[in-house]
Amino acid sequence: MKPLLGLLAVFVVAMLAAVFAGPYGEGVVRMAGYVATLALGGMAALLVQSWKNRRPRR
């Protein structure tokens, strides 16, 4: 559960950086978007992995 919370924190910080970094240039906003996308993908992967581990096996 801790890695999921860490990725959630990274996602939130990256989204805040993307919103408030407009004056610093397009590169900063684009990089924050990349980081947010990677964090969101990691959260989805962890959720799927935990869901698959909870399913009863036949």
PDB file with SEQRES, HELIX, SHEET and CRYST1 records, atoms N, CA, C and O in Angstrom:
SEQRES   1 A   58  MET LYS PRO LEU LEU GLY LEU LEU ALA VAL PHE VAL VAL          
SEQRES   2 A   58  ALA MET LEU ALA ALA VAL PHE ALA GLY PRO TYR GLY GLU          
SEQRES   3 A   58  GLY VAL VAL ARG MET ALA GLY TYR VAL ALA THR LEU ALA          
SEQRES   4 A   58  LEU GLY GLY MET ALA ALA LEU LEU VAL GLN SER TRP LYS          
SEQRES   5 A   58  ASN ARG ARG PRO ARG ARG                                      
HELIX    1 AA1 LYS A    2  PHE A   20  1                                  19    
HELIX    2 AA2 GLY A   22  TYR A   24  5                                   3    
HELIX    3 AA3 GLU A   26  ARG A   54  1                                  29    
CRYST1    1.000    1.000    1.000  90.00  90.00  90.00 P 1           1          
ATOM      1  N   MET A   1       0.829  -1.202   0.000  1.00  0.00           N  
ATOM      2  CA  MET A   1       0.000   0.000   0.000  1.00  0.00           C  
ATOM      3  C   MET A   1       0.869   1.259   0.000  1.00  0.00           C  
ATOM      4  O   MET A   1       0.468   2.288  -0.545  1.00  0.00           O  
ATOM      5  N   LYS A   2       2.058   1.183   0.610  1.00  0.00           N  
ATOM      6  CA  LYS A   2       2.918   2.361   0.659  1.00  0.00           C  
ATOM      7  C   LYS A   2       3.403   2.801  -0.719  1.00  0.00           C  
ATOM      8  O   LYS A   2       3.448   4.003  -0.982  1.00  0.00           O  
ATOM      9  N   PRO A   3       3.772   1.867  -1.619  1.00  0.00           N  
ATOM     10  CA  PRO A   3       4.160   2.335  -2.957  1.00  0.00           C  
ATOM     11  C   PRO A   3       3.020   3.046  -3.684  1.00  0.00           C  
ATOM     12  O   PRO A   3       3.254   3.989  -4.440  1.00  0.00           O  
ATOM     13  N   LEU A   4       1.805   2.598  -3.458  1.00  0.00           N  
ATOM     14  CA  LEU A   4       0.656   3.239  -4.101  1.00  0.00           C  
ATOM     15  C   LEU A   4       0.484   4.669  -3.589  1.00  0.00           C  
ATOM     16  O   LEU A   4       0.199   5.580  -4.366  1.00  0.00           O  
ATOM     17  N   LEU A   5       0.656   4.859  -2.295  1.00  0.00           N  
ATOM     18  CA  LEU A   5       0.543   6.210  -1.737  1.00  0.00           C  
ATOM     19  C   LEU A   5       1.681   7.099  -2.216  1.00  0.00           C  
ATOM     20  O   LEU A   5       1.486   8.292  -2.447  1.00  0.00           O  
ATOM     21  N   GLY A   6       2.864   6.524  -2.365  1.00  0.00           N  
ATOM     22  CA  GLY A   6       3.991   7.291  -2.888  1.00  0.00           C  
ATOM     23  C   GLY A   6       3.755   7.739  -4.320  1.00  0.00           C  
ATOM     24  O   GLY A   6       4.038   8.883  -4.676  1.00  0.00           O  
ATOM     25  N   LEU A   7       3.232   6.829  -5.143  1.00  0.00           N  
ATOM     26  CA  LEU A   7       2.931   7.198  -6.525  1.00  0.00           C  
ATOM     27  C   LEU A   7       1.803   8.221  -6.596  1.00  0.00           C  
ATOM     28  O   LEU A   7       1.802   9.092  -7.466  1.00  0.00           O  
ATOM     29  N   LEU A   8       0.842   8.113  -5.679  1.00  0.00           N  
ATOM     30  CA  LEU A   8      -0.227   9.109  -5.629  1.00  0.00           C  
ATOM     31  C   LEU A   8       0.339  10.484  -5.281  1.00  0.00           C  
ATOM     32  O   LEU A   8      -0.070  11.492  -5.857  1.00  0.00           O  
ATOM     33  N   ALA A   9       1.278  10.522  -4.339  1.00  0.00           N  
ATOM     34  CA  ALA A   9       1.907  11.793  -3.972  1.00  0.00           C  
ATOM     35  C   ALA A   9       2.694  12.374  -5.144  1.00  0.00           C  
ATOM     36  O   ALA A   9       2.641  13.579  -5.390  1.00  0.00           O  
ATOM     37  N   VAL A  10       3.424  11.523  -5.869  1.00  0.00           N  
ATOM     38  CA  VAL A  10       4.174  11.992  -7.040  1.00  0.00           C  
ATOM     39  C   VAL A  10       3.217  12.535  -8.098  1.00  0.00           C  
ATOM     40  O   VAL A  10       3.491  13.559  -8.723  1.00  0.00           O  
ATOM     41  N   PHE A  11       2.097  11.846  -8.296  1.00  0.00           N  
ATOM     42  CA  PHE A  11       1.102  12.296  -9.272  1.00  0.00           C  
ATOM     43  C   PHE A  11       0.544  13.666  -8.894  1.00  0.00           C  
ATOM     44  O   PHE A  11       0.437  14.551  -9.743  1.00  0.00           O  
ATOM     45  N   VAL A  12       0.192  13.838  -7.634  1.00  0.00           N  
ATOM     46  CA  VAL A  12      -0.390  15.111  -7.187  1.00  0.00           C  
ATOM     47  C   VAL A  12       0.625  16.246  -7.331  1.00  0.00           C  
ATOM     48  O   VAL A  12       0.280  17.332  -7.796  1.00  0.00           O  
ATOM     49  N   VAL A  13       1.872  15.996  -6.934  1.00  0.00           N  
ATOM     50  CA  VAL A  13       2.900  17.036  -7.034  1.00  0.00           C  
ATOM     51  C   VAL A  13       3.168  17.391  -8.497  1.00  0.00           C  
ATOM     52  O   VAL A  13       3.332  18.564  -8.833  1.00  0.00           O  
ATOM     53  N   ALA A  14       3.212  16.383  -9.361  1.00  0.00           N  
ATOM     54  CA  ALA A  14       3.456  16.652 -10.782  1.00  0.00           C  
ATOM     55  C   ALA A  14       2.304  17.432 -11.401  1.00  0.00           C  
ATOM     56  O   ALA A  14       2.525  18.312 -12.232  1.00  0.00           O  
ATOM     57  N   MET A  15       1.085  17.116 -11.003  1.00  0.00           N  
ATOM     58  CA  MET A  15      -0.048  17.867 -11.547  1.00  0.00           C  
ATOM     59  C   MET A  15      -0.040  19.312 -11.048  1.00  0.00           C  
ATOM     60  O   MET A  15      -0.345  20.231 -11.808  1.00  0.00           O  
ATOM     61  N   LEU A  16       0.304  19.516  -9.786  1.00  0.00           N  
ATOM     62  CA  LEU A  16       0.411  20.886  -9.278  1.00  0.00           C  
ATOM     63  C   LEU A  16       1.522  21.647  -9.992  1.00  0.00           C  
ATOM     64  O   LEU A  16       1.372  22.830 -10.297  1.00  0.00           O  
ATOM     65  N   ALA A  17       2.636  20.970 -10.256  1.00  0.00           N  
ATOM     66  CA  ALA A  17       3.728  21.616 -10.985  1.00  0.00           C  
ATOM     67  C   ALA A  17       3.295  21.973 -12.400  1.00  0.00           C  
ATOM     68  O   ALA A  17       3.653  23.034 -12.911  1.00  0.00           O  
ATOM     69  N   ALA A  18       2.528  21.094 -13.034  1.00  0.00           N  
ATOM     70  CA  ALA A  18       2.064  21.378 -14.396  1.00  0.00           C  
ATOM     71  C   ALA A  18       1.099  22.559 -14.412  1.00  0.00           C  
ATOM     72  O   ALA A  18       1.091  23.348 -15.357  1.00  0.00           O  
ATOM     73  N   VAL A  19       0.297  22.677 -13.380  1.00  0.00           N  
ATOM     74  CA  VAL A  19      -0.687  23.771 -13.337  1.00  0.00           C  
ATOM     75  C   VAL A  19      -0.007  25.111 -13.060  1.00  0.00           C  
ATOM     76  O   VAL A  19      -0.343  26.118 -13.684  1.00  0.00           O  
ATOM     77  N   PHE A  20       0.948  25.128 -12.127  1.00  0.00           N  
ATOM     78  CA  PHE A  20       1.520  26.398 -11.688  1.00  0.00           C  
ATOM     79  C   PHE A  20       2.849  26.743 -12.352  1.00  0.00           C  
ATOM     80  O   PHE A  20       3.428  27.780 -12.030  1.00  0.00           O  
ATOM     81  N   ALA A  21       3.355  25.919 -13.262  1.00  0.00           N  
ATOM     82  CA  ALA A  21       4.657  26.183 -13.882  1.00  0.00           C  
ATOM     83  C   ALA A  21       4.524  26.805 -15.259  1.00  0.00           C  
ATOM     84  O   ALA A  21       5.486  26.796 -16.027  1.00  0.00           O  
ATOM     85  N   GLY A  22       3.379  27.337 -15.589  1.00  0.00           N  
ATOM     86  CA  GLY A  22       3.168  27.934 -16.901  1.00  0.00           C  
ATOM     87  C   GLY A  22       4.184  29.002 -17.274  1.00  0.00           C  
ATOM     88  O   GLY A  22       4.696  28.981 -18.394  1.00  0.00           O  
ATOM     89  N   PRO A  23       4.494  29.933 -16.382  1.00  0.00           N  
ATOM     90  CA  PRO A  23       5.449  30.990 -16.748  1.00  0.00           C  
ATOM     91  C   PRO A  23       6.879  30.487 -16.975  1.00  0.00           C  
ATOM     92  O   PRO A  23       7.683  31.200 -17.576  1.00  0.00           O  
ATOM     93  N   TYR A  24       7.210  29.292 -16.515  1.00  0.00           N  
ATOM     94  CA  TYR A  24       8.585  28.806 -16.631  1.00  0.00           C  
ATOM     95  C   TYR A  24       8.873  28.173 -17.978  1.00  0.00           C  
ATOM     96  O   TYR A  24      10.025  27.847 -18.263  1.00  0.00           O  
ATOM     97  N   GLY A  25       7.886  27.993 -18.796  1.00  0.00           N  
ATOM     98  CA  GLY A  25       8.127  27.476 -20.129  1.00  0.00           C  
ATOM     99  C   GLY A  25       7.414  26.171 -20.387  1.00  0.00           C  
ATOM    100  O   GLY A  25       6.935  25.494 -19.477  1.00  0.00           O  
ATOM    101  N   GLU A  26       7.363  25.843 -21.665  1.00  0.00           N  
ATOM    102  CA  GLU A  26       6.636  24.646 -22.087  1.00  0.00           C  
ATOM    103  C   GLU A  26       7.341  23.367 -21.650  1.00  0.00           C  
ATOM    104  O   GLU A  26       6.690  22.356 -21.386  1.00  0.00           O  
ATOM    105  N   GLY A  27       8.671  23.408 -21.573  1.00  0.00           N  
ATOM    106  CA  GLY A  27       9.427  22.208 -21.205  1.00  0.00           C  
ATOM    107  C   GLY A  27       9.112  21.720 -19.806  1.00  0.00           C  
ATOM    108  O   GLY A  27       9.008  20.516 -19.572  1.00  0.00           O  
ATOM    109  N   VAL A  28       8.961  22.646 -18.878  1.00  0.00           N  
ATOM    110  CA  VAL A  28       8.666  22.264 -17.493  1.00  0.00           C  
ATOM    111  C   VAL A  28       7.277  21.644 -17.405  1.00  0.00           C  
ATOM    112  O   VAL A  28       7.077  20.640 -16.722  1.00  0.00           O  
ATOM    113  N   VAL A  29       6.329  22.245 -18.096  1.00  0.00           N  
ATOM    114  CA  VAL A  29       4.960  21.725 -18.074  1.00  0.00           C  
ATOM    115  C   VAL A  29       4.907  20.355 -18.731  1.00  0.00           C  
ATOM    116  O   VAL A  29       4.224  19.455 -18.245  1.00  0.00           O  
ATOM    117  N   ARG A  30       5.632  20.196 -19.842  1.00  0.00           N  
ATOM    118  CA  ARG A  30       5.643  18.907 -20.540  1.00  0.00           C  
ATOM    119  C   ARG A  30       6.286  17.821 -19.677  1.00  0.00           C  
ATOM    120  O   ARG A  30       5.785  16.698 -19.622  1.00  0.00           O  
ATOM    121  N   MET A  31       7.397  18.148 -19.003  1.00  0.00           N  
ATOM    122  CA  MET A  31       8.064  17.163 -18.149  1.00  0.00           C  
ATOM    123  C   MET A  31       7.177  16.784 -16.967  1.00  0.00           C  
ATOM    124  O   MET A  31       7.123  15.615 -16.587  1.00  0.00           O  
ATOM    125  N   ALA A  32       6.485  17.751 -16.386  1.00  0.00           N  
ATOM    126  CA  ALA A  32       5.565  17.434 -15.289  1.00  0.00           C  
ATOM    127  C   ALA A  32       4.439  16.534 -15.781  1.00  0.00           C  
ATOM    128  O   ALA A  32       3.985  15.650 -15.054  1.00  0.00           O  
ATOM    129  N   GLY A  33       3.994  16.752 -16.998  1.00  0.00           N  
ATOM    130  CA  GLY A  33       2.971  15.877 -17.577  1.00  0.00           C  
ATOM    131  C   GLY A  33       3.479  14.464 -17.773  1.00  0.00           C  
ATOM    132  O   GLY A  33       2.752  13.501 -17.530  1.00  0.00           O  
ATOM    133  N   TYR A  34       4.736  14.329 -18.217  1.00  0.00           N  
ATOM    134  CA  TYR A  34       5.326  12.997 -18.374  1.00  0.00           C  
ATOM    135  C   TYR A  34       5.418  12.276 -17.034  1.00  0.00           C  
ATOM    136  O   TYR A  34       5.090  11.093 -16.935  1.00  0.00           O  
ATOM    137  N   VAL A  35       5.864  12.991 -16.008  1.00  0.00           N  
ATOM    138  CA  VAL A  35       5.991  12.385 -14.677  1.00  0.00           C  
ATOM    139  C   VAL A  35       4.620  11.977 -14.151  1.00  0.00           C  
ATOM    140  O   VAL A  35       4.472  10.902 -13.569  1.00  0.00           O  
ATOM    141  N   ALA A  36       3.623  12.827 -14.353  1.00  0.00           N  
ATOM    142  CA  ALA A  36       2.270  12.497 -13.892  1.00  0.00           C  
ATOM    143  C   ALA A  36       1.728  11.275 -14.627  1.00  0.00           C  
ATOM    144  O   ALA A  36       1.062  10.434 -14.025  1.00  0.00           O  
ATOM    145  N   THR A  37       2.009  11.174 -15.919  1.00  0.00           N  
ATOM    146  CA  THR A  37       1.541  10.021 -16.690  1.00  0.00           C  
ATOM    147  C   THR A  37       2.203   8.738 -16.211  1.00  0.00           C  
ATOM    148  O   THR A  37       1.541   7.709 -16.069  1.00  0.00           O  
ATOM    149  N   LEU A  38       3.510   8.795 -15.961  1.00  0.00           N  
ATOM    150  CA  LEU A  38       4.213   7.610 -15.455  1.00  0.00           C  
ATOM    151  C   LEU A  38       3.697   7.204 -14.072  1.00  0.00           C  
ATOM    152  O   LEU A  38       3.533   6.016 -13.792  1.00  0.00           O  
ATOM    153  N   ALA A  39       3.442   8.190 -13.211  1.00  0.00           N  
ATOM    154  CA  ALA A  39       2.923   7.876 -11.881  1.00  0.00           C  
ATOM    155  C   ALA A  39       1.533   7.262 -11.967  1.00  0.00           C  
ATOM    156  O   ALA A  39       1.217   6.330 -11.227  1.00  0.00           O  
ATOM    157  N   LEU A  40       0.705   7.778 -12.861  1.00  0.00           N  
ATOM    158  CA  LEU A  40      -0.641   7.227 -13.024  1.00  0.00           C  
ATOM    159  C   LEU A  40      -0.578   5.798 -13.559  1.00  0.00           C  
ATOM    160  O   LEU A  40      -1.340   4.937 -13.119  1.00  0.00           O  
ATOM    161  N   GLY A  41       0.319   5.545 -14.499  1.00  0.00           N  
ATOM    162  CA  GLY A  41       0.499   4.184 -15.006  1.00  0.00           C  
ATOM    163  C   GLY A  41       0.999   3.236 -13.936  1.00  0.00           C  
ATOM    164  O   GLY A  41       0.564   2.087 -13.870  1.00  0.00           O  
ATOM    165  N   GLY A  42       1.909   3.707 -13.098  1.00  0.00           N  
ATOM    166  CA  GLY A  42       2.398   2.879 -11.994  1.00  0.00           C  
ATOM    167  C   GLY A  42       1.308   2.566 -10.988  1.00  0.00           C  
ATOM    168  O   GLY A  42       1.236   1.452 -10.469  1.00  0.00           O  
ATOM    169  N   MET A  43       0.457   3.549 -10.711  1.00  0.00           N  
ATOM    170  CA  MET A  43      -0.653   3.299  -9.789  1.00  0.00           C  
ATOM    171  C   MET A  43      -1.610   2.277 -10.372  1.00  0.00           C  
ATOM    172  O   MET A  43      -2.087   1.399  -9.654  1.00  0.00           O  
ATOM    173  N   ALA A  44      -1.896   2.377 -11.655  1.00  0.00           N  
ATOM    174  CA  ALA A  44      -2.788   1.402 -12.294  1.00  0.00           C  
ATOM    175  C   ALA A  44      -2.177   0.008 -12.258  1.00  0.00           C  
ATOM    176  O   ALA A  44      -2.878  -0.971 -12.003  1.00  0.00           O  
ATOM    177  N   ALA A  45      -0.876  -0.087 -12.512  1.00  0.00           N  
ATOM    178  CA  ALA A  45      -0.211  -1.392 -12.484  1.00  0.00           C  
ATOM    179  C   ALA A  45      -0.246  -2.006 -11.089  1.00  0.00           C  
ATOM    180  O   ALA A  45      -0.480  -3.206 -10.944  1.00  0.00           O  
ATOM    181  N   LEU A  46      -0.016  -1.193 -10.065  1.00  0.00           N  
ATOM    182  CA  LEU A  46      -0.070  -1.714  -8.698  1.00  0.00           C  
ATOM    183  C   LEU A  46      -1.478  -2.144  -8.315  1.00  0.00           C  
ATOM    184  O   LEU A  46      -1.652  -3.155  -7.636  1.00  0.00           O  
ATOM    185  N   LEU A  47      -2.484  -1.387  -8.743  1.00  0.00           N  
ATOM    186  CA  LEU A  47      -3.864  -1.771  -8.439  1.00  0.00           C  
ATOM    187  C   LEU A  47      -4.242  -3.074  -9.126  1.00  0.00           C  
ATOM    188  O   LEU A  47      -4.898  -3.922  -8.520  1.00  0.00           O  
ATOM    189  N   VAL A  48      -3.840  -3.247 -10.380  1.00  0.00           N  
ATOM    190  CA  VAL A  48      -4.137  -4.491 -11.094  1.00  0.00           C  
ATOM    191  C   VAL A  48      -3.408  -5.659 -10.449  1.00  0.00           C  
ATOM    192  O   VAL A  48      -3.971  -6.743 -10.295  1.00  0.00           O  
ATOM    193  N   GLN A  49      -2.148  -5.434 -10.070  1.00  0.00           N  
ATOM    194  CA  GLN A  49      -1.376  -6.503  -9.436  1.00  0.00           C  
ATOM    195  C   GLN A  49      -2.007  -6.924  -8.108  1.00  0.00           C  
ATOM    196  O   GLN A  49      -2.111  -8.119  -7.829  1.00  0.00           O  
ATOM    197  N   SER A  50      -2.425  -5.971  -7.295  1.00  0.00           N  
ATOM    198  CA  SER A  50      -3.043  -6.329  -6.017  1.00  0.00           C  
ATOM    199  C   SER A  50      -4.399  -6.992  -6.233  1.00  0.00           C  
ATOM    200  O   SER A  50      -4.786  -7.876  -5.469  1.00  0.00           O  
ATOM    201  N   TRP A  51      -5.123  -6.571  -7.272  1.00  0.00           N  
ATOM    202  CA  TRP A  51      -6.412  -7.198  -7.570  1.00  0.00           C  
ATOM    203  C   TRP A  51      -6.213  -8.635  -8.017  1.00  0.00           C  
ATOM    204  O   TRP A  51      -6.975  -9.515  -7.617  1.00  0.00           O  
ATOM    205  N   LYS A  52      -5.204  -8.890  -8.837  1.00  0.00           N  
ATOM    206  CA  LYS A  52      -4.959 -10.251  -9.315  1.00  0.00           C  
ATOM    207  C   LYS A  52      -4.487 -11.160  -8.179  1.00  0.00           C  
ATOM    208  O   LYS A  52      -4.775 -12.357  -8.186  1.00  0.00           O  
ATOM    209  N   ASN A  53      -3.773 -10.609  -7.215  1.00  0.00           N  
ATOM    210  CA  ASN A  53      -3.292 -11.418  -6.091  1.00  0.00           C  
ATOM    211  C   ASN A  53      -4.412 -11.760  -5.117  1.00  0.00           C  
ATOM    212  O   ASN A  53      -4.296 -12.735  -4.375  1.00  0.00           O  
ATOM    213  N   ARG A  54      -5.494 -10.985  -5.098  1.00  0.00           N  
ATOM    214  CA  ARG A  54      -6.606 -11.254  -4.180  1.00  0.00           C  
ATOM    215  C   ARG A  54      -7.592 -12.257  -4.731  1.00  0.00           C  
ATOM    216  O   ARG A  54      -8.334 -12.872  -3.965  1.00  0.00           O  
ATOM    217  N   ARG A  55      -7.620 -12.439  -6.040  1.00  0.00           N  
ATOM    218  CA  ARG A  55      -8.607 -13.346  -6.638  1.00  0.00           C  
ATOM    219  C   ARG A  55      -8.330 -14.778  -6.217  1.00  0.00           C  
ATOM    220  O   ARG A  55      -7.177 -15.208  -6.197  1.00  0.00           O  
ATOM    221  N   PRO A  56      -9.378 -15.518  -5.881  1.00  0.00           N  
ATOM    222  CA  PRO A  56      -9.162 -16.931  -5.519  1.00  0.00           C  
ATOM    223  C   PRO A  56      -8.777 -17.738  -6.756  1.00  0.00           C  
ATOM    224  O   PRO A  56      -9.353 -17.579  -7.832  1.00  0.00           O  
ATOM    225  N   ARG A  57      -7.801 -18.595  -6.573  1.00  0.00           N  
ATOM    226  CA  ARG A  57      -7.350 -19.435  -7.687  1.00  0.00           C  
ATOM    227  C   ARG A  57      -8.106 -20.742  -7.670  1.00  0.00           C  
ATOM    228  O   ARG A  57      -8.435 -21.263  -6.604  1.00  0.00           O  
ATOM    229  N   ARG A  58      -8.379 -21.270  -8.837  1.00  0.00           N  
ATOM    230  CA  ARG A  58      -9.138 -22.522  -8.941  1.00  0.00           C  
ATOM    231  C   ARG A  58      -8.218 -23.705  -8.882  1.00  0.00           C  
ATOM    232  O   ARG A  58      -8.675 -24.846  -8.954  1.00  0.00           O  
TER     233      ARG A  58                                                      
END                                                                             
